[in-house]
């Protein structure tokens, strides 16, 4: 059930394999941030705003009802925050709501990402993960009415 999610986690681990120092990991996170979406201004609302991030971050989500998959796009005004968002979105976008709820981001611990972050940035990463799960739960409930 979680094969796709686990494969994406392995791909992120592979991406970070050459990052042997905290500084290199930080740089890789910034590079991921450069791949963020650019949301339209009308999509940057109180509903899409992520509370708990040090910078302004917005996450847009939608459910493809035919496929039963949730998709995410995000935009942040700081590249490090954008990169942290992309660390999660690359894994969870395109997954079923139940998978998002039940497949933990073990790759974050395995890569020791928290050790490279300030407490504020670590809280932001946690806030993004909570937001993805909240949206997934909303779509899971919608699917199972």
Secondary structure by P-SEA (a helix, b strand, c coil): caaaaaaaaaaaaaaacccccaaaaaaaaaaaaaaccccccccccccccccccccbbbbbbbbcccccbbbbbbccccaaaaaaaaaaaaccccccaaaaacccccccccccccccccaaaaaaaaaaaaaaaaaaaaaaaaacc
